[in-house]
Amino acid sequence: MLPQPLKNLIEHFSKLPGIGQRTATRLAFFLLNQPPDDLKDFAQALMELKTKTKVCQNCFNLSSETLCAICSDKKRNPLIICVVEDILDIIPLERTKQFGGLYHVLGGLISPTEGLTPDKLKIKELIARIKKHPEQVEIILAFNPTVEGDATALYLERILKTTNAKVSRLARGLSAGGDLEYTDEATLINALKNRK
C-alpha cells in the first residue's frame, strides 16, 4: 500500500526505543512533507552523528573534541568527580545546576548475569584519574537505587579505599510531596539513615 521508501523509513523509525509503529508512521509522513533543504540538513545531522561524535578521553562523556565541554571548562572543580553509570545520567545532574565538578562514566553497572564484570567497566581509568592528583579527590557515586547500582557502589567503595579519595553516595529518601502511607520500606529506611 505504501511506497517502499516510506516503508523503509517507518521500519527504521520503529527500531528506535519507545517508538511504536504508529509513531514511526507519523514521523515518516511528517518528514515526507518537509522542504527538501530541511531533509538534507536532517540527513547530514544523522551522518555526522557517527562521524563527528567522539568519546571524551578524560571522563568518557560524548564530545566533538578530545575533551568534552565539561572537562574542558576551567571553572569546574577537577577534585570532585561524580561517577555515573551512563552518559544519559549526566543530563539530569547538569540540569540541577548544583554540581560544579567533573564526571566519570563507568559504562554500566556490575551485573554478572548480563556479563558486566568490574573489568569491563571504566574502573581502572577512574583510579588513574584519582592518582593524578596529590590532593584528596572527592568521589560521588551517583547510581540508580537498584541491586546493581548498590553492588557497584559497594565494590567501588572497597576498591577506592586504596586511594586518597573521599567517597560518598547520593542521599536517598522521601520525595517532596511524598506520603508516608504509600512509601516503601527501603525508601523509609534510607530517609531515616540520611536525615539532616
Secondary structure, 3 states (H helix, E strand, C coil): CCCHHHHHHHHHHHCCCCCCHHHHHHHHHHHHCCCHHHHHHHHHHHHHHHHCCEECCCCCCEECCCCCCCCCCCCCEEEEEEEECCHHHHHHHHHCCCCCEEEEECCCCCEHHHCECHHHCCHHHHHHHHHCCCCCCEEEEECCCCHHHHHHHHHHHHHHHHCCCEEEECCCCCCCCCCHHHCCHHHHHHHHHCCC
